[in-house]
Amino acid sequence: AVGGEASGTQDCYGVQNSSGDRAFIQAFGDRSRFSTQTLSVSSVPLNTFGFFLASTASGLTPNAGGSQGTLCLGGNIGRFGIYNSGSSGTGEFLLNPQAIAQPTGTAAALAGQTWCFQSWHRDSGGGSATSNFSNAVAIPFL
């Protein structure tokens, strides 16, 4: 588990997944645009594939792409940090704010800019393969 002070604020809560809980993302580290942040997601179904998402815009799209969850991001959304939740039901990624994934490459966080992060993961619902999302966390960079 990650130690330290949480650097972001929670936004938009996900829906329950097959673990019986909602996946929950947090960011740890200071808010400097030059300091590494740790993104950590918990309560993901065990041994499940997932990845992190990033955008400068928040959103609210239930059942995005056929998912049973809610996409909490809007605008241009980058995908990065593939993980397997293993036997702990968690995933982590060390985020470089100077190279945040976007659809056409990477972007640097600017002072005063807020970036939103979320986790997507495979899931099962009603005996069918599906996917789900965590809540989102917003980091206002300094």
N, C-alpha and C positions, 0 to 999 in steps of 0.2 A: 504494500500500500504506500501511497505517496504521503509524505509529511510536508509541513509548511503551511503557509497562509494561502487561502483561496484568493484568486485574483479576479474572478469574474462574478457576475450576478446571474442568477438563474432566470430562465425565460421559457415559457411555453412547455408545459409538462407532457410527457409521452403517455401512452396507454400501456396497460399491463401486457406483458409478453408471456410466453409459455413457461418462464421460470416462476410465475406467480407474482412477479413484482414488475415495476417500471424500471427500465434501464435509466441510469442516472449519470450524467457527465458533470465533471468539475474541472476547473483549471487552477493550477498552482504555480506560484512564482510571482515576481514583482511585475508591474504593468509596463515596464520600460519596453519600448519597441526594439531594443537591442539585447534583451535578455530572453533566454529560452524559457518557454512555458511548458508545463507538463499537463497534457490533457489525459484525464483518467475517467473511464466509464466502468460502472459496476452494475450488478443485477442483470447481466446479459445471460441468456440461456447457455449452459455449459457446452464446451467444445464447438462453439459457433463462430463462423466467419463474419467479420464486420470491418468497417472503415469509418474514418472521420470525414466530416464535411465542414466547409468554411464559406462564409459570405459576409459582406458588409451590410446586408439587409436582413431584417427578421421577417418572418412570414407565418402563415398558419394555413396549411393545406392538409386536411384530414385525408387519410387513405391515398396518399401520393403514390403514383405509379403502381397501384394495386396493393400497396402495403396495408397492414392492419393498423399502422401507427400514423402519427402526425408529423409532417415535415414542418419544422419551425423556422426555416430559412427561406429567403426570397432572393430575387435578383440573380446575379451570376454565382453559381455554387461550384466550389472546387472539391475534389475528392482525393483523399490521401490517407496514409497511416493504416494500411491493412493489418488486421490482428486476428488471432484466434483466441477466444475467451478461455480456452482450456478448462481445467478443473476448478478454477476460481471464479469463473463467470465475469472476468474483467478484461480490459484492454487499456493500453497506454501508448502515448506518442509524445516525443519531445518535439515541440513546435518551435521553429525558428521564425520569429515575426518578420524577418527580412526576406523570407521565401515561403509565403503562404500559398498553397495550391489554388489555382483558378482554372477555368476551362481551357484557357489558351496558354498556360504557363504558370508563372508565380508572380505574386505581388508583395510589396513591402508594406507593413503597417505604418501609417503616418501618425505623428503626434496629434492627439485629439480625435483620432478615428476609432470607432468601435467596430470590432469584428465579432461575429457570432459563430459558434461552433456546435456541432451536433454529431451524434454517432448513429449510423445505420447498421443493422445486423439481420442476419437470416433468422427466421423464426418458424414456428409451425402453429397453425390455428385450426381447430376442428379436424385434425388429421391431415391437413394439407400444408404443403410448403408455402411459406409466405415470407414477409420481412416486417421489420418494425424499426422504430426510432427511439432514441433517448429523448430527454428534455434537451434544451439548448442552454448554453452559457455564453454571455456577452462580456467581452473584455474591452474596456476603454483604455487604449494605449496612451502612454505618456511620451 
